[in-house]
């Protein structure tokens, strides 16, 4: 032990520094001995021994073996303390990690719930869009049917008007000639009948024109600017077309 200390000045310096922290032994000791407790070249402790007699070689060899065992024990204790410290830190980190995992799991559950709600809303919006699309198609089909019906009706009324106006114009011409009585060979009663026939034919012609105009208005081919006027025959307001045609007859 002494030879090792003498051969290693760094070790001797470390032992001296460690011995400075140990108080002097009181008494009448004849010899002092300060063996260093080493482990893998590192000083773990310094033991100060005092004896009333000189230490023998056997005692010194025993102390050297004892300090080696003490070094192993101290290193084990230090390693155990470090392990316990690391274990506490690991447990603390594990607890924090578990807490964070719980918060993360709660957040994930909330996100999943919101995602489910969003998916349900998307499904509702999709169904609403489908219903709107179906309603739009139904409206378009109905509008197409109405447009087709209106066109057929307008064509029918136009054909009917043409078919009625041709013989009606002939009746009006004949009635006007009979009412004028250019040859004077008709009785007054017959002239009155001719005027009645001409007036009724004129009213019928105006009615056919009104029906044709209404069909054109309904089909959208003609627009109407309506206003009210008063006829001299009636204090009630009449439509401008009807009033104008009736005033002509008046």
Order of alpha helices (4+ residues) and beta strands (2+ residues): alpha-alpha-beta-beta-alpha-alpha-beta-beta-alpha
